[in-house]
Amino acid sequence: MASPNLEGDVIDLVADATGVAREKVRLSDRLLQDIGMDGDDAVDFFNRVHERFGTNLKSLHERWSEHFRPEGFSCWNGLFIAPFVVIGAVIGDFVGPSKFWSYVIAFTVAAALLAAWLRVMRRWGPPDRMVPVTVQDVVEAVEAGAWPSQSRV
């Protein structure tokens, strides 16, 4: 079992890296799914874990893509966004009483369609296949001095 000081130190690092209030970070929180740490933020966080505690993270880095997504915007996302923008522009063009209001309506319609699409995909879309990393996992790795070499899947 990790010492309370070690747990607190890791929680402090998570809170500092994410901007989440320290009091809201729990050991059971998943870095990606619950806290939203992904991409470069996750890389920076684990670099800080290594610098602060000297933890060997080679095993984590070897299976990084199982736990975190890359930084940036996938080109595939544009295939979903483009139709919403076109639909918004067409509706805004027909409904808007002026050029300004056409743009406002187009943006609003496109944003609403995108939000609806994201909600539908979260609820009924493909399952998230990312292997979660919890704050407790980080504490245990720091305590052991290295990330476990075997996947917990």
N, C-alpha and C positions, 0 to 999 in steps of 0.2 A: 504494500500500500504506500502510495506517495505521501510525502509530508505535506501538511497544509501550506507551508511556505512555498514549496515547489508548485503545488496546484495554483496558488495565488499568483506566483510569478508568471506561469503560463497563461492564466486568465488575464493578467495585466497585459501581456503581449498581444493576446487576441483582441482585447478591447482597444488597445492602442492602434493595432493594424486595421481594424474595421470601423472604428468610431462608435461601436456599440458600447453602451454604458456598462462598466465593470459588473455592476450588480445584476445585470440581465444575462450575463454569460454564465452558462451552466456546463458542468462537465459532460453532460449527455448531448449537448448541442453539436450538430454536424456542421463542419466548417462551410461546406458548399450549400447544402440544402436548407439549413436553418439560419445561418449567419450571412450567407451570400458571398463568402470568400472564394474567388475563382481567378483564373488567369494570372496576370502579373501580381495581383494582391497576394495570392497564395504563394507564389515564388518568393516575393519579398518577405512574407511572414516566416516561411521556413528557412530562409537565409538568416533572418534574425534569430530564430531558434538555434540554428547551428552556431552563430557567432556568440550568442549569450551562454549556451550550455555546452557547446562542443559536441552536440549529438551528431552521430554519423547517419546521414539521411540517404545514403547510396541506394538502399533497397526501395525507398519511397520514390526516388527519382527514376529508377528503372521501370516502375509501374505507374508513373505520374498520370498518364492518360486514363487510367482506370478510376482515378479519384477527382481529377480536375480537368476542365476544358481549357483550350488555348484562349489567349487574349484576342479580342477583336471581333469583327463583324463578319459572319460567314456570307459569302456571295450567294449562297442558297437562300438566305433570308430575303434577299432582294426579289427573288421570284415570288414571294408571298406578299411583300410590301407593295410592289409595283402595281398589281391590279387594284389594291385599295386606293392608291393615289389616283389612278385613272378614274375609278368610279367616283371618288370624291370630287375630282376636277369636273367631270361631266355633270354631276348633280349641282355643284357650285355654279357652273356656267349657266345652267337653266334656271336655277332658283334665285341666285344672287341679284339684288336690285342694282348693284354697282360693282365695279371691279374689285374694290376693297372687300365688300361683303361676299363676293364670289370666292375670293381667296380664303376668307374666314370659314365659310361654309365648307369649302373643299377640304381644308385642313381638319375641321371638326369631324366631318364624315369619315375621312381616311383614318384619323386617330381612333374613332369609335369602332370602325370595322377591324382595325388591327387589334384593339383591346379585346373585342369579342373573339377574334380568331385565337389569340393567345390564351384566353380563358377556356375555350373549347379544347385546345390542344393540351392544356394542363390537365383537364378533367378526363378527356377521352382519347388523348393522343397516345403515342407509344410510351412505354414505361421508361423511367429514368434508370439507366443501367450503370450509373456511376456508383462506385463503392464508397460509402460514406467514411469520412475521417472525422472522428469526434475530438472534442477538446481533451477528453480522457485518454484517447489514443496518443495524443501529443505528450501528455503528462507521462504516460507509461514509457514512451520512447525516450524522453528526456531522462527519466529515472534509470532506464536500462542503458543509456548511452548510445543507443542506435535504434533505427527503425526496424521492426521485425522483418526477417527475410521471407517469411511465409505469408501469403495473402490470407486474410480473414474470411474470404468468401466461402 
